[in-house]
Amino acid sequence: MSKEMLNALDALEAEKGISKDIVIDALEAALISAYKRHYGQSQNVEVEFDRKKGNIHVYAVKEVTEEVMDSQLEVSLKEAMTINPAYEIGDKIRFEVTPKDFGRIAAQTAKQVILQRVREAERSIIYNEFSAYEKDIMQGIVERQDSRYIYVNLGKIEAVLSKQDQMANEFYQPHDRIKVYVSRVENTSKGPQVFVSRSHPDLLRRLFEQEVPEVYDGTVEIVSIAREAGDRSKIAVRSHDDNIDPVGTCVGPKGQRVQALVNELKGENMDIVEWDEDSAIFIANALKPAEVTDVLFDTTNPKACTVVVPDYQLSLAIGKRGQNARLAAKLTGHKIDIKSESDMAEFYEELDRQEAQAGVSEDTEVATLEAEQTEE
């Protein structure tokens, strides 16, 4: 068995990348338990694997004492000195106690240990490999689905795509090739588990990095993303080079770059707008394609504002089911209240009327007070 064992360990290290030393250490620990279990021994024992010849030896470890109380754990000083006169009380001596039939037990134990280490190593390799892809995108093949997940084959592992991570406008069929965003990788007791998404906003970020070289190299930065997966998205971009138009760069010649992403996401509409340091300008950009007349910030809450648009642009600014306003609010991080110019004119008229009434009331109160004082 010795040569076979060494050859197996060498092959394991070469093919699976599992260190021979790690397997031998685990094997020695397992053989100690196997020895105690099979031979009913509880004394201190050590197992030594000869790394050159592959032989296995079992040693009982005994302490040198003046008087022996337990022969399985102790050896007298007198007996120890017959072995080596240099021994003193408190020294440890190893006595070989390798049973004749221990080779069979060792072979069974070695097989179990090696299989366990292979499983652990494969899990570790897969976990480490896919951890490197966390927060990135991969291409996979749809395998199957059940009531909870769609299972996507990523090569060495089957990732799971939950319902909330799926796009409402997509129907997944076996053998479909799809790009997915690796949202997280977990190392569970059953092995690595990879969770992927098609609805995550950062899927857009990674797709733009693949499609637009200026985004990949950082010349054009995606500042924020607001997405309702499968329907519509807004992306705010800025350029770190004054000679490069960030919006035009992302759209591409004749819209080719953004169209490639729209096709990948099965027709999801995308509004690419320019980010600006001035919050009012940024909010106006975020509400495109609607035109904005004015942006009025709440004096008590800098993250709240009222946006004024022409009357004929009101429905466009709000969008279908409020989607345009909702996405703009997510993109900018502001609470946005949209009003038409006529609504604002009425509001200011009402405000002026209330102020005028307040002024008249104040004048009346003053006149009444003066009259009362005169009578007195």
C-alpha positions as CSV (number, residue, x, y, z in Angstrom):
1,M,0.0,0.0,0.0
2,S,2.9,2.3,0.7
3,K,3.8,3.1,-3.0
4,E,0.1,3.2,-4.0
5,M,-0.5,5.8,-1.2
6,L,2.4,8.0,-2.2
7,N,1.4,7.8,-5.9
8,A,-2.2,8.7,-5.0
9,L,-1.1,11.7,-3.0
10,D,1.2,12.9,-5.7
11,A,-1.6,12.6,-8.3
12,L,-4.0,14.4,-6.0
13,E,-1.6,17.3,-5.6
14,A,-0.9,17.5,-9.3
15,E,-4.5,17.2,-10.5
16,K,-6.6,18.8,-7.8
17,G,-4.0,21.2,-6.4
18,I,-4.4,19.7,-2.9
19,S,-1.2,19.9,-0.8
20,K,0.2,16.5,0.1
21,D,1.2,17.8,3.5
22,I,-2.4,18.9,4.3
23,V,-3.7,15.4,3.4
24,I,-1.0,13.7,5.4
25,D,-1.7,15.8,8.5
26,A,-5.4,15.0,8.2
27,L,-4.7,11.3,7.6
28,E,-2.5,11.1,10.7
29,A,-5.3,12.7,12.8
30,A,-7.9,10.4,11.4
31,L,-5.7,7.3,12.0
32,I,-5.3,8.2,15.7
33,S,-9.1,8.2,16.0
34,A,-9.3,4.9,14.0
35,Y,-6.7,3.2,16.2
36,K,-8.5,4.2,19.5
37,R,-11.9,3.2,18.1
38,H,-10.8,-0.2,16.7
39,Y,-8.5,-1.3,19.5
40,G,-10.3,0.2,22.5
41,Q,-7.3,2.2,23.5
42,S,-7.5,5.6,25.2
43,Q,-3.9,6.3,25.9
44,N,-1.9,9.1,24.2
45,V,-0.9,7.8,20.8
46,E,0.7,9.4,17.7
47,V,0.6,8.2,14.1
48,E,3.5,8.9,11.9
49,F,3.4,8.6,8.1
50,D,6.7,8.0,6.4
51,R,6.7,10.5,3.6
52,K,9.5,8.8,1.8
53,K,8.4,5.1,2.0
54,G,4.7,5.6,2.7
55,N,4.7,3.3,5.8
56,I,2.5,4.1,8.8
57,H,3.6,3.7,12.4
58,V,1.6,4.0,15.6
59,Y,3.3,5.1,18.8
60,A,2.1,5.1,22.4
61,V,3.4,8.2,24.2
62,K,4.3,7.6,27.9
63,E,5.6,9.9,30.5
64,V,8.6,9.0,32.6
65,T,7.7,8.8,36.3
66,E,9.2,7.6,39.6
67,E,6.2,5.4,40.3
68,V,3.9,4.0,37.6
69,M,0.2,4.5,38.3
70,D,-1.1,3.8,34.8
71,S,1.0,1.6,32.6
72,Q,-0.8,2.9,29.4
73,L,0.3,6.4,30.1
74,E,3.4,6.1,32.2
75,V,6.8,4.3,32.3
76,S,9.1,4.0,35.3
77,L,12.4,5.8,35.4
78,K,14.2,2.5,35.8
79,E,12.7,1.1,32.6
80,A,13.3,4.3,30.7
81,M,17.0,4.3,31.6
82,T,17.4,0.8,30.2
83,I,16.3,2.4,26.9
84,N,18.5,5.5,27.3
85,P,20.3,6.5,30.4
86,A,19.7,10.2,29.6
87,Y,16.0,10.0,30.3
88,E,14.7,12.0,33.3
89,I,11.4,12.2,35.1
90,G,8.8,14.1,33.0
91,D,10.3,13.1,29.6
92,K,8.1,11.6,27.0
93,I,8.9,8.3,25.3
94,R,7.3,6.8,22.2
95,F,6.8,3.1,22.0
96,E,5.7,1.6,18.7
97,V,2.4,-0.2,19.0
98,T,1.5,-0.6,15.3
99,P,-0.9,-3.6,15.1
100,K,-0.2,-6.2,12.4
101,D,-3.6,-5.7,10.7
102,F,-3.5,-1.9,10.9
103,G,-2.7,-1.6,7.2
104,R,-6.3,-2.6,6.3
105,I,-7.8,0.0,8.7
106,A,-5.3,2.6,7.5
107,A,-6.3,2.0,3.9
108,Q,-10.0,2.5,4.6
109,T,-9.3,5.6,6.7
110,A,-7.0,7.0,4.0
111,K,-9.7,6.5,1.4
112,Q,-12.2,8.4,3.5
113,V,-9.8,11.2,4.3
114,I,-8.8,11.7,0.7
115,L,-12.4,11.7,-0.6
116,Q,-13.3,14.3,2.1
117,R,-10.3,16.4,1.3
118,V,-11.0,16.3,-2.4
119,R,-14.6,17.5,-1.8
120,E,-13.4,20.2,0.5
121,A,-10.7,21.3,-1.9
122,E,-13.1,21.4,-4.9
123,R,-15.5,23.4,-2.9
124,S,-12.8,25.8,-1.8
125,I,-11.5,26.2,-5.4
126,I,-14.9,26.9,-6.7
127,Y,-15.7,29.3,-3.9
128,N,-12.4,31.2,-4.4
129,E,-12.9,31.3,-8.2
130,F,-16.4,32.7,-8.1
131,S,-15.7,35.0,-5.2
132,A,-13.5,36.8,-7.7
133,Y,-16.5,37.4,-9.9
134,E,-18.7,38.8,-7.1
135,K,-20.0,42.3,-8.2
136,D,-19.2,41.4,-11.8
137,I,-21.1,39.8,-14.7
138,M,-20.8,36.4,-16.2
139,Q,-22.5,34.6,-19.1
140,G,-24.4,31.5,-18.3
141,I,-26.9,29.0,-19.7
142,V,-30.4,28.5,-18.3
143,E,-30.7,24.9,-17.1
144,R,-34.0,24.5,-15.3
145,Q,-36.4,26.2,-13.0
146,D,-38.7,25.5,-10.0
147,S,-41.1,27.5,-7.9
148,R,-38.2,29.4,-6.2
149,Y,-35.3,29.8,-8.6
150,I,-34.1,29.6,-12.2
151,Y,-30.8,27.7,-12.3
152,V,-28.1,29.1,-14.5
153,N,-25.1,27.0,-15.4
154,L,-21.9,29.1,-15.0
155,G,-19.5,26.2,-15.9
156,K,-18.3,24.7,-12.7
157,I,-21.4,25.6,-10.6
158,E,-25.1,26.1,-11.0
159,A,-26.1,29.6,-9.8
160,V,-29.6,30.6,-8.7
161,L,-31.7,33.4,-10.1
162,S,-34.5,34.3,-7.7
163,K,-37.9,35.8,-8.7
164,Q,-37.0,39.3,-7.5
165,D,-33.8,39.2,-9.5
166,Q,-35.6,38.3,-12.7
167,M,-36.8,40.9,-15.3
168,A,-40.5,41.1,-15.7
169,N,-40.3,41.3,-19.5
170,E,-38.2,38.2,-19.8
171,F,-39.2,34.5,-20.1
172,Y,-36.4,32.1,-19.5
173,Q,-36.2,28.8,-21.4
174,P,-33.7,26.0,-21.0
175,H,-30.5,26.5,-23.1
176,D,-31.0,30.3,-23.2
177,R,-27.7,32.2,-22.9
178,I,-27.9,35.2,-20.6
179,K,-25.6,37.6,-18.9
180,V,-26.1,37.8,-15.1
181,Y,-24.7,39.9,-12.3
182,V,-23.1,37.9,-9.5
183,S,-24.6,39.6,-6.5
184,R,-23.1,37.4,-3.8
185,V,-21.2,34.2,-3.2
186,E,-21.7,32.2,0.0
187,N,-19.7,29.2,1.3
188,T,-22.4,27.0,2.9
189,S,-22.3,23.6,4.5
190,K,-23.5,22.1,1.2
191,G,-20.8,23.9,-0.8
192,P,-20.5,27.3,-2.5
193,Q,-23.8,29.0,-3.5
194,V,-23.8,31.7,-6.2
195,F,-26.6,34.2,-6.4
196,V,-27.1,36.1,-9.6
197,S,-29.4,38.8,-10.8
198,R,-30.8,40.3,-14.0
199,S,-32.5,43.2,-12.2
200,H,-29.6,44.7,-10.2
201,P,-28.7,48.3,-11.2
202,D,-25.0,47.4,-11.3
203,L,-25.7,45.0,-14.1
204,L,-26.1,48.1,-16.3
205,R,-22.9,49.5,-14.9
206,R,-20.9,46.3,-15.9
207,L,-22.6,46.1,-19.3
208,F,-21.6,49.7,-20.1
209,E,-18.0,48.9,-19.0
210,Q,-18.1,46.1,-21.5
211,E,-19.6,48.1,-24.3
212,V,-18.0,51.6,-23.8
213,P,-14.2,51.7,-23.5
214,E,-14.3,55.2,-22.0
215,V,-16.4,53.9,-19.1
216,Y,-14.1,50.9,-18.6
217,D,-11.0,53.1,-18.4
218,G,-12.7,55.7,-16.1
219,T,-12.7,58.6,-18.6
220,V,-16.5,58.6,-18.4
221,E,-17.9,57.8,-14.9
222,I,-21.4,56.4,-14.2
223,V,-22.3,58.5,-11.2
224,S,-25.7,56.9,-10.4
225,I,-28.3,54.5,-11.8
226,A,-32.0,54.3,-11.3
227,R,-33.6,51.2,-12.7
228,E,-37.0,49.6,-13.0
229,A,-35.7,46.4,-14.6
230,G,-37.2,45.4,-17.9
231,D,-39.0,48.6,-18.4
232,R,-36.9,51.8,-18.0
233,S,-33.7,53.0,-16.6
234,K,-31.9,56.4,-16.1
235,I,-28.1,56.6,-16.0
236,A,-26.3,59.8,-14.8
237,V,-22.8,60.1,-16.3
238,R,-20.0,62.7,-16.3
239,S,-16.7,63.0,-18.1
240,H,-13.2,63.5,-16.6
241,D,-12.0,64.8,-20.0
242,D,-13.4,68.2,-21.1
243,N,-13.0,67.1,-24.8
244,I,-15.3,64.1,-24.3
245,D,-19.1,64.3,-24.2
246,P,-20.2,61.7,-21.7
247,V,-23.7,61.2,-23.0
248,G,-22.7,61.0,-26.6
249,T,-19.9,58.5,-25.8
250,C,-22.3,56.2,-24.0
251,V,-25.0,56.5,-26.7
252,G,-22.4,55.8,-29.4
253,P,-22.5,56.5,-33.2
254,K,-26.1,56.3,-34.3
255,G,-27.0,54.9,-30.9
256,Q,-25.2,51.6,-31.5
257,R,-23.7,51.3,-28.0
258,V,-26.8,51.9,-26.0
259,Q,-28.8,49.8,-28.5
260,A,-26.6,46.9,-27.8
261,L,-27.5,47.1,-24.1
262,V,-31.2,47.6,-24.9
263,N,-31.1,44.4,-27.0
264,E,-29.3,42.5,-24.2
265,L,-32.0,43.6,-21.7
266,K,-34.9,42.7,-24.1
267,G,-36.0,46.3,-24.9
268,E,-35.5,48.0,-21.6
269,N,-35.5,51.8,-22.4
270,M,-32.6,53.9,-21.2
271,D,-32.3,57.6,-20.5
272,I,-28.6,58.7,-20.3
273,V,-28.3,62.1,-18.7
274,E,-25.4,64.3,-17.7
275,W,-24.5,64.7,-14.1
276,D,-23.9,68.2,-12.8
277,E,-22.5,69.7,-9.5
278,D,-25.4,72.1,-9.5
279,S,-28.3,70.1,-8.1
280,A,-30.9,72.2,-10.0
281,I,-29.3,71.5,-13.3
282,F,-28.9,67.8,-12.5
283,I,-32.5,67.5,-11.5
284,A,-33.6,69.2,-14.7
285,N,-31.4,66.8,-16.7
286,A,-32.8,63.8,-14.8
287,L,-36.3,64.7,-15.8
288,K,-35.5,64.6,-19.5
289,P,-37.0,64.3,-22.1
290,A,-39.3,66.8,-20.3
291,E,-38.4,70.5,-20.3
292,V,-37.9,72.2,-17.0
293,T,-38.6,75.9,-16.4
294,D,-37.4,76.2,-12.8
295,V,-36.3,74.2,-9.8
296,L,-37.3,75.6,-6.4
297,F,-35.7,74.0,-3.3
298,D,-37.4,73.7,0.1
299,T,-35.7,76.0,2.5
300,T,-36.3,73.6,5.4
301,N,-35.2,70.4,3.5
302,P,-32.4,70.7,0.9
303,K,-33.2,67.2,-0.4
304,A,-36.8,68.3,-1.4
305,C,-37.7,70.5,-4.3
306,T,-40.5,71.7,-6.6
307,V,-39.9,71.4,-10.3
308,V,-41.8,73.8,-12.6
309,V,-42.5,72.6,-16.2
310,P,-44.6,74.1,-19.1
311,D,-48.2,73.0,-19.0
312,Y,-47.9,70.8,-22.1
313,Q,-44.9,69.1,-20.6
314,L,-46.5,68.1,-17.3
315,S,-47.6,64.6,-18.2
316,L,-44.3,63.9,-19.9
317,A,-42.4,65.1,-16.8
318,I,-44.4,62.9,-14.5
319,G,-44.4,59.9,-17.0
320,K,-46.6,56.9,-17.3
321,R,-47.7,55.9,-13.8
322,G,-45.3,58.5,-12.4
323,Q,-42.3,56.5,-13.7
324,N,-40.2,59.4,-15.1
325,A,-40.5,61.4,-11.8
326,R,-39.9,58.4,-9.7
327,L,-36.7,57.4,-11.6
328,A,-35.5,61.0,-11.5
329,A,-35.9,61.1,-7.8
330,K,-34.0,57.9,-7.3
331,L,-31.2,59.1,-9.7
332,T,-30.7,62.4,-8.0
333,G,-31.6,61.5,-4.4
334,H,-34.1,64.3,-4.1
335,K,-37.8,64.3,-3.3
336,I,-39.3,65.9,-6.4
337,D,-42.8,67.6,-6.6
338,I,-43.7,68.5,-10.2
339,K,-46.0,71.4,-11.0
340,S,-47.1,73.1,-14.2
341,E,-46.5,76.8,-14.8
342,S,-50.2,77.6,-14.6
343,D,-50.4,75.7,-11.2
344,M,-47.5,77.8,-9.9
345,A,-49.1,81.0,-11.2
346,E,-52.3,80.1,-9.3
347,F,-50.2,79.3,-6.3
348,Y,-48.4,82.6,-6.3
349,E,-51.8,84.5,-6.9
350,E,-53.3,82.7,-4.0
351,L,-50.2,83.5,-1.9
352,D,-50.4,87.2,-2.9
353,R,-54.2,87.2,-2.1
354,Q,-53.6,85.7,1.4
355,E,-50.8,88.2,2.0
356,A,-53.1,91.1,0.9
357,Q,-55.9,89.8,3.2
358,A,-53.4,89.5,6.0
359,G,-52.3,93.1,5.4
360,V,-55.9,94.4,5.4
361,S,-56.7,92.5,8.6
362,E,-53.7,94.0,10.2
363,D,-54.6,97.5,9.2
364,T,-58.1,97.0,10.5
365,E,-56.8,95.8,13.8
366,V,-54.5,98.9,14.1
367,A,-57.4,101.3,13.2
368,T,-59.7,99.6,15.8
369,L,-57.0,99.9,18.5
370,E,-56.4,103.6,17.7
371,A,-60.2,104.3,17.9
372,E,-60.5,102.6,21.2
373,Q,-57.6,104.7,22.5
374,T,-59.2,107.9,21.3
375,E,-62.5,107.2,23.0
376,E,-60.6,106.6,26.2
